[in-house]
Amino acid sequence: MTIAITPSGQACGARVTGVDLTRPLAPETIADIRAAWLDHHVLAFPDQRMSDDDLERFTGYFGGFGDDPFIKPIPGRKHIIAVKRRADETAPLFAENWHSDWSFQARPPAGTCLFGLTIPPVGGNTDFANQHAALDAMPDTLRARIEGKMAIHSARGGYAPSGMYGTRDAGRSMDIRSGEEALATQTHPIIRKHPETGREGLFGCAGYIIGIEDMDDAEALPLLYELVQWQGSEPFRYSHQWEANTLVMWDNRSVLHRATGGYDGHDRLLHRTTIAAWDG
């Protein structure tokens, strides 16, 4: 099987054709996909009429399943969550701020797979920001302020009972379960090397990052705000326009992502799996 890789022409991302993800993949095909994933950071596989079994099998090729806290899996599955929104839903958009999935974990996931089932005719793009490119282009003065610094990550802003998706969140179709465990913290370097490629990049951003170790909030919070403005700058972005039956996989170690709206009055449903941290 020969796959074709077509770069997006933006800061990251590529379209992959010539492969059928509804069938088991040969080791050499998996190796080709992994190489493209590490190179382009975001891969889109169009025209894949995948079942949930297919989605789980594909995820397993790249490291097994990561732990998805706070969101209940779909019935009958342990590792698939539904990212959904009803046509009449008025709750704030889910995941509309830049983030790397579950960066508050001690071993954050290597990647995420998202499969489009019900796709609105307008809106709903997923934006990605290449964090290797963001670091490469960063002014020396800004880099000097974050060099060697450890960021403090936490899920509290989203998933604590007092958070955005906590006890006051109502009318949401996604099955989110907030909890006190979201108050926990975890540190990670702001600048870190990709565990497979060794390439340096920025990791995480404001949202899951609540502070910087050994730095007062009065200094850290303005720095984090300045940093996230840089991280999501237009030159580092790829905006993915969804089509039904498309699988998108992205590398949480290399990119940030965010949801966008613009599809009020339309249902939207995607199934998501998480690729576990890579141990080599």
Buried (B, 14 or more C-beta within 10 A) or exposed (E): EEBEBEEBEBBBBBBBEEBBBEEEBEEEBBEBBBEBBBBBBBBBBBEBEBEBEBBBBBBBBBBBBBEBBBBEBBEEBEBBBBBBBBEEBEBEBBBBBBBBBBBBBEEBBBBBBBBBBEBBEEBBBBBBBBBBBBBEEBEEEEEEBBEEBBBBBBBBBBBBBEBBBBEEBEEBBBBBEBBEEBBBEBBBBBBBEBEBBEBBBBBBBBBBBBBBBEBEEEEBBEBBEBBBEBBBBEEBBBBBEBEBBBBBBBBBBBBBBBBBBEBEEBBBBBBBBBBBBBEE
